[in-house]
């Protein structure tokens, strides 16, 4: 899971380098924590699917317990929101702080959907099928776009 998060950070850094933009270290932290959060939620969904059933999961699942993964998912969600809040407050555009509640709402909603609806094995499907998540993302795009487009 750490390798997945690391690869997302490399991807973000490479994208910034390709367009000649300096990327905030906080944004790299947010990227890695969000990727780790999604990977843990996916691992949790796999555990839920195989726990109590006759289906056999991947061998890696034997090293995890559901209570441990739940704690890691919650801790990573909190760290993701905290890191984004620090990014929002430290951004050159002070109004980026307005996006912090939208990110917190989106992460909390994803946490709710994966924990109580036991989804999450396909993060893109969760994102594209949940109206509240879609709304959070669209509102974030609108607010961030407005803030960044201001002269």
N, C-alpha and C positions, 0 to 999 in steps of 0.2 A: 504494500500500500504506500509505503514511503517512496518507492521507486516511481509509482504513478504520479504522486504529488510532485516529485522532483522533475519529472518529464514535463508536467504542465508549467512549472516555473521556467524551465529552459525554453519552452515554446513561447511563453509570454515575453521573455527577455529577447529571444530571437526576433519576434514580431516587432518589438520596439526598436531593436537595432536595424531591422530591415527598412523601417520608415524613418529612421534617424531621430527618434524621440527618446529622451531620457525617461526611464521608467522609475517610479518611486519605489524605494525599498519596501515601503508598507504595502504597495500593490503586489509585490512579489510574495510577501508574507501572506497576504489575503488569498492570493492564487493558490499557494501551497496548502493553506488551511482549508480552503473550500474544496480542493481536490481530495484532500485527506478525509474531509467530512463526507463527501459523496462516496468515496471508496469504502469507508466504514459503514455507511448506511446500506450500501450494496452487499457488503459482507454480512450485515445483520439480516437482510432479507433472505440471503442464502441459508443462513443458520435457521431462521424461522421455518423455511420451506422443508429442511431435512430433519429438524427436531421433531420427534414424535411420529415420524412417518417411516415408511420402509425404504424410501429412496435414499440412495447413497450420494453424498456430496463429495466435493473435492477433498483430497487428503489434507489440504491446508486447513480446512474447517475444524478438524479434530483438535487443533491447537487453541481454539477459541471457545469461550463460553458466552452464552447470551447476556448474562449480567455484566461481564467484562466489556463486551462490545457495546452494550447500552451505555455504560459509563463513559467509554471512549467517544461515542457519538455525541453525547451531551457535552462533554468537555471540549471537543473540537468545534461544535456549533458555537459555544460561548466564546472560545478563542477567536473564531472566525469573525463574529460580530464585534468583539473588542478590537481586533486588528483593523477592521474596516472603519470603526469609529476613530481610531487614531489616525488612519489615513485621511478620513474626512475632515478632521480638525486640523491636520497638518498640510493639507493640500494648498497649493498656491491660490486656488480659487476658494475663498472662505465659504462660499455658498454651497460647496460640495457637502458640507455638514448636513444640509437638508436631505441628502439621500440616505443618511444613516438609518432612520426609522424604516425606510423601505427595504433596506438590506436585512435589518433585524426581522421585519415581518416575513420576508421571503425565506430566510433560514429557519425561523420558527415554524412556518407553514410546512416547509419540507420535512422538518423534524416530526411534526404532527402526522403528516401523511405517511411517512415511513414507519412511525411507531404504532399508530392506532389503526391505520388501514392496512398495515403490513405490506406496503409496496416498497419499491426502492431498488429492486433487482435490475431494473432498466431506468436509470435516472432521466434519460431524455424523454421517456414515455410519461414519467411522473410530471415533468416540467410542462410537456405539451398537452397534458390532459386535465390538469388542475386549474380551474378558472382563477382561483385566488393567487396561485403562483404566476400565472400568465399576467394577471393584473399588476402584481408587484414588479415584475420585470418591465412591463410597459411603462408603469409610472416612473421607475428608476431611469429608464431610457429617456423619457420626456423631461424629467427634472435635470438629470445629468447633461443631457443635450442642450437644454436651455442655459444652464450654468456655464458650460464650456463654450457655447456660441457667443456669449456676451463679450463685447470688446474690453 
